[in-house]
């Protein structure tokens, strides 16, 4: 104990530390033994990375790869039935474009075709649907003169023809019967000789 202090209560409380301070420190130290120390959670903005979107997973400073792999599994799963809507919300700088670039590069290695449309670039257009369909036409449909395009258009024709096969066959039979009747009637016609 220290030397006795004489004076008012205010002088006493400023000269010595309150006894409950020691009691609180002791109980906290006893309670925290054997527990893991608290670690501050790191956020995207705490990481030393540039704010420009990345295009490949080598430059991924924020660990987006597990999320990209899960989204890829969902999109490639044959049991996933369209239409599927995946919303990606966040304020500017949280990595939305980076995540989509990584997902796009991951899906590019498979038979999937991705279409990139930045809605903020088309927000002042008169018809956003027209911009979206134009992006699909330009990016997803290959030109017909390429090998991939020829294969694409033949597959498209086969699928569309299979969908209307019965109607097409019935139409072909009716047209053939009509042409046969016209040709038979024309052959049986006799014309008088011209003077």
C-alpha angles and dihedrals in degrees: 000000000000129000116292112269120211123202142066127334091256090057091048094051092050093048097053135037113248114261094232088062090065091044092052093048091050095049093047092050091049092048095047095053111112094015127111114256116252113262121199111242114244118229130196092259090054093060119091099242137127119259094231115105115255125223105202135043094242090074093046104127092167111059097247093142097091090052091046091050092050092049090047091052091051094048095045095045111112090212090062105102121204141269096063123166119200114186119204110192130174144120123272114293098022094113106261094138092043091053092049092047090052091047091048093050091047093051092045090072092064135056090276120114117212127201119205117212121165103203093198089064090056101039093109095048117115093233118023091187090062090053091049094050091047089053090051091048094048099040106029105036112070121217113269095234094063123085091242090048093050090050090047094051093045090052090047091050092048092051093047092045091050090053093055099028097122094047091046092050093048090049091049091051092049092048092047091049091048092049091047091051092048093049092047092049091048092050092051094051116102120201123206114244117267116249 
